[in-house]
Amino acid sequence: MSKVAKSAPKAQGFVLGRQAFARISAVEGLYLTPDMQAEFAKLDEQGADAATRREQLRKRYAR
């Protein structure tokens, strides 16, 4: 009999979309301001990648 090596299960990630995240946040009473919504729309129009989005949002909103 040959032995079959068992592979370790791969960790699977799950990414929430913006609308799903907004619905979950709303349960907690958290909402994006119109200014924040406009900022996200601007980044979408620019086709900004994730790193650029983080940097722009960090510059604007970080304390």
Distance bins in CASP14 RR format, pairs under 12 A and 6 or more apart:
PFRMAT RR
TARGET T0000
AUTHOR 0000-0000-0000
RMODE 2
METHOD distances of the structure
MODEL  1
14 20 0 0 0 0 0 1 0 0 0 0 0
14 21 0 0 0 0 0 1 0 0 0 0 0
15 21 0 0 0 0 1 0 0 0 0 0 0
15 50 0 0 0 0 0 1 0 0 0 0 0
16 22 0 0 0 0 1 0 0 0 0 0 0
16 23 0 0 0 0 1 0 0 0 0 0 0
16 24 1 0 0 1 0 0 0 0 0 0 0
16 25 0 0 0 0 0 1 0 0 0 0 0
17 23 0 0 0 0 1 0 0 0 0 0 0
17 24 0 0 0 0 0 1 0 0 0 0 0
17 25 0 0 0 0 0 1 0 0 0 0 0
17 40 0 0 0 0 0 1 0 0 0 0 0
18 24 0 0 0 0 0 1 0 0 0 0 0
18 25 0 0 0 0 0 1 0 0 0 0 0
18 32 0 0 0 0 1 0 0 0 0 0 0
18 36 0 0 0 0 0 1 0 0 0 0 0
18 37 0 0 0 0 1 0 0 0 0 0 0
18 40 1 0 0 1 0 0 0 0 0 0 0
18 41 0 0 0 0 0 1 0 0 0 0 0
18 43 0 0 0 0 0 1 0 0 0 0 0
18 44 0 0 0 0 1 0 0 0 0 0 0
18 53 0 0 0 0 0 1 0 0 0 0 0
19 25 0 0 0 0 0 1 0 0 0 0 0
19 26 0 0 0 0 0 1 0 0 0 0 0
19 32 0 0 0 0 0 1 0 0 0 0 0
19 40 0 0 0 0 0 1 0 0 0 0 0
20 26 0 0 0 0 0 1 0 0 0 0 0
20 27 0 0 0 0 0 1 0 0 0 0 0
21 27 0 0 0 0 0 1 0 0 0 0 0
21 28 0 0 0 0 0 1 0 0 0 0 0
21 30 0 0 0 0 1 0 0 0 0 0 0
21 31 0 0 0 0 0 1 0 0 0 0 0
21 32 0 0 0 0 1 0 0 0 0 0 0
21 40 0 0 0 0 0 1 0 0 0 0 0
22 28 0 0 0 0 0 1 0 0 0 0 0
22 29 0 0 0 0 0 1 0 0 0 0 0
22 30 0 0 0 0 1 0 0 0 0 0 0
22 31 1 0 0 1 0 0 0 0 0 0 0
22 32 1 0 0 1 0 0 0 0 0 0 0
22 36 0 0 0 0 0 1 0 0 0 0 0
22 37 0 0 0 0 1 0 0 0 0 0 0
22 40 0 0 0 0 0 1 0 0 0 0 0
23 29 0 0 0 0 0 1 0 0 0 0 0
23 30 0 0 0 0 0 1 0 0 0 0 0
23 31 0 0 0 0 0 1 0 0 0 0 0
24 30 0 0 0 0 1 0 0 0 0 0 0
24 31 0 0 0 0 0 1 0 0 0 0 0
25 31 1 0 0 1 0 0 0 0 0 0 0
25 32 0 0 0 0 1 0 0 0 0 0 0
25 36 0 0 0 0 0 1 0 0 0 0 0
26 32 0 0 0 0 0 1 0 0 0 0 0
30 36 0 0 0 0 0 1 0 0 0 0 0
31 37 0 0 0 0 1 0 0 0 0 0 0
32 38 0 0 0 0 1 0 0 0 0 0 0
32 39 0 0 0 0 1 0 0 0 0 0 0
32 40 1 0 0 1 0 0 0 0 0 0 0
32 41 0 0 0 0 0 1 0 0 0 0 0
32 57 0 0 0 0 0 1 0 0 0 0 0
32 61 0 0 0 0 0 1 0 0 0 0 0
33 39 0 0 0 0 1 0 0 0 0 0 0
33 40 0 0 0 0 0 1 0 0 0 0 0
33 60 0 0 0 0 0 1 0 0 0 0 0
33 61 0 0 0 0 0 1 0 0 0 0 0
34 40 0 0 0 0 0 1 0 0 0 0 0
34 41 0 0 0 0 0 1 0 0 0 0 0
35 41 0 0 0 0 0 1 0 0 0 0 0
35 42 0 0 0 0 0 1 0 0 0 0 0
35 57 0 0 0 0 0 1 0 0 0 0 0
35 60 0 0 0 0 1 0 0 0 0 0 0
35 61 0 0 0 0 1 0 0 0 0 0 0
36 42 0 0 0 0 0 1 0 0 0 0 0
36 43 0 0 0 0 0 1 0 0 0 0 0
36 56 0 0 0 0 0 1 0 0 0 0 0
36 57 0 0 0 0 1 0 0 0 0 0 0
36 60 0 0 0 0 1 0 0 0 0 0 0
36 61 0 0 0 0 1 0 0 0 0 0 0
37 43 0 0 0 0 0 1 0 0 0 0 0
37 44 0 0 0 0 0 1 0 0 0 0 0
38 44 0 0 0 0 0 1 0 0 0 0 0
38 45 0 0 0 0 0 1 0 0 0 0 0
38 60 0 0 0 0 0 1 0 0 0 0 0
39 45 0 0 0 0 0 1 0 0 0 0 0
39 46 0 0 0 0 0 1 0 0 0 0 0
39 48 0 0 0 0 0 1 0 0 0 0 0
39 53 0 0 0 0 1 0 0 0 0 0 0
39 56 1 0 0 1 0 0 0 0 0 0 0
39 57 1 0 0 1 0 0 0 0 0 0 0
39 58 0 0 0 0 0 1 0 0 0 0 0
39 59 0 0 0 0 0 1 0 0 0 0 0
39 60 1 0 0 1 0 0 0 0 0 0 0
39 61 0 0 0 0 1 0 0 0 0 0 0
40 46 0 0 0 0 0 1 0 0 0 0 0
40 47 0 0 0 0 0 1 0 0 0 0 0
40 48 0 0 0 0 1 0 0 0 0 0 0
40 53 0 0 0 0 1 0 0 0 0 0 0
40 56 0 0 0 0 0 1 0 0 0 0 0
40 57 0 0 0 0 1 0 0 0 0 0 0
40 60 0 0 0 0 0 1 0 0 0 0 0
40 61 0 0 0 0 0 1 0 0 0 0 0
41 47 0 0 0 0 0 1 0 0 0 0 0
41 48 0 0 0 0 0 1 0 0 0 0 0
42 48 0 0 0 0 1 0 0 0 0 0 0
42 52 0 0 0 0 0 1 0 0 0 0 0
42 53 0 0 0 0 0 1 0 0 0 0 0
42 56 0 0 0 0 1 0 0 0 0 0 0
42 57 0 0 0 0 0 1 0 0 0 0 0
42 60 0 0 0 0 0 1 0 0 0 0 0
43 49 0 0 0 0 1 0 0 0 0 0 0
43 50 0 0 0 0 0 1 0 0 0 0 0
43 51 0 0 0 0 0 1 0 0 0 0 0
43 52 1 0 0 1 0 0 0 0 0 0 0
43 53 1 0 1 0 0 0 0 0 0 0 0
43 54 0 0 0 0 0 1 0 0 0 0 0
43 55 0 0 0 0 0 1 0 0 0 0 0
43 56 1 0 0 1 0 0 0 0 0 0 0
43 57 0 0 0 0 1 0 0 0 0 0 0
43 60 0 0 0 0 0 1 0 0 0 0 0
44 52 0 0 0 0 0 1 0 0 0 0 0
44 53 0 0 0 0 1 0 0 0 0 0 0
44 56 0 0 0 0 0 1 0 0 0 0 0
46 52 1 0 0 1 0 0 0 0 0 0 0
46 53 0 0 0 0 1 0 0 0 0 0 0
46 56 0 0 0 0 1 0 0 0 0 0 0
47 53 0 0 0 0 1 0 0 0 0 0 0
47 56 0 0 0 0 0 1 0 0 0 0 0
48 54 0 0 0 0 1 0 0 0 0 0 0
48 55 0 0 0 0 1 0 0 0 0 0 0
48 56 1 0 0 1 0 0 0 0 0 0 0
48 57 0 0 0 0 1 0 0 0 0 0 0
49 55 0 0 0 0 1 0 0 0 0 0 0
49 56 0 0 0 0 0 1 0 0 0 0 0
50 56 0 0 0 0 0 1 0 0 0 0 0
50 57 0 0 0 0 0 1 0 0 0 0 0
51 57 0 0 0 0 0 1 0 0 0 0 0
51 58 0 0 0 0 0 1 0 0 0 0 0
52 58 0 0 0 0 0 1 0 0 0 0 0
52 59 0 0 0 0 0 1 0 0 0 0 0
53 59 0 0 0 0 0 1 0 0 0 0 0
53 60 0 0 0 0 0 1 0 0 0 0 0
53 61 0 0 0 0 0 1 0 0 0 0 0
54 60 0 0 0 0 0 1 0 0 0 0 0
54 61 0 0 0 0 0 1 0 0 0 0 0
54 62 0 0 0 0 0 1 0 0 0 0 0
55 61 0 0 0 0 0 1 0 0 0 0 0
55 62 0 0 0 0 0 1 0 0 0 0 0
56 62 0 0 0 0 0 1 0 0 0 0 0
END
